[in-house]
Amino acid sequence: MKNFALTGAAGYIAPRHMRAIKETGNNLVAALDVNDSVGIIDSSFPEADFFTEPERFDRHLDKLRRKGDRFKINYLSICTPNYLHDAHIRMALRNEAHAICEKPIVLNPWNVDALQEIEKETGKNIFTILQLRLHPSIIALKKRIANGPKDKIYDIDLTYITSRGKWYFRSWKGNTEKSGTIGTNIGVHFFDMLTWIFGKPTNSTVHVYKTDHAGGFLQLENARVRWFLSVNGNHLPSTIKEKGQATFRSITVDGKEIEFSGGFTDLHTRSYEEILNGNGFSLEEARQSIVIVHNLRHAQPAGLTGDYHPFLKA
């Protein structure tokens, strides 16, 4: 049994990490969040210590480390807002623990370089959650592409719409400096998945980049990708609205839909299993997607020219 601590315990994604810690047979000994709405802890780890101040949390981890191997944390799971990931990863390694960090692992490519130096100094590892790489449908697609013609260029349409209310834009997620905006906040794991399957980017055009939606074109080694991301429910297809659904995910390859709407419920547990078995996704594996989303949010939108996603015109 390994000892875990967790930052961002009141956030949306934290319950999936708590479940993964529990289902892999490990123990959550301490948790942090500036908000105290963390009753979810009771369902799995009622004995966990809880802190609302990062300084006291850090002090507690240091005290556990000094008590010896039986008490020290082995992993720190990081579920905090994107802009805090870098600092909390450093907190983990400073306390002689490995870090497991939600996507995006950092906001800027140079943060990856700095953290790799700290990995070397401490001998501890930094892992990120890239759960789409573990989705059965995505794995099957990667195998199909790998076994297909080596010089083929595929035509991809990526569409992801997940409805968010007014709160979204008042929270840290609507703050560019804290979230990295829409491409980073909801798109980074899709860009990681696409480059994992179809190769590195060779060209990129941003057609539209607004607070609630964005779209562009990404040329990969083996694919032409038209992408559209949105948190505006008005952009949902009418068929999805009629079903009362608030989220629409679609990836088409040469006009054929890749079905991956289900199968997400246990991917964090699968991620933890791989990490504990020594097969987690590293900083270097996350680098390409961080570079892509960084470049997207700093690009000058070109407008509706060239090969743009059809949802942009609508």
Secondary structure, 3 states (H helix, E strand, C coil): CCEEEEECCCCCCHHHHHHHHHHCCCEEEEEECCCCCCHHHHHCCCCCEEECCHHHHHHHHHHHHHCCCCCCCCEEEECCCHHHHHHHHHHHHHCCCEEEECCCCCCCHHHHHHHHHHHHHHCCCEEECCHHHHCHHHHHHHHHHHCCCCCCCEEEEEEEEECCCCHHHHCHHHCHHHHCHHHHHCCHHHHHHHHHHHCCEEEEEEEEECCCEEEEEEEECCEEEEEEEECCHHHCCHHHHHCCCCEEEEEEECCEECCCCCCCCCHHHHHHHHHHCCCCECHHHHHHHHHHHHHHHCCCCCCCCCCCCHHHHC
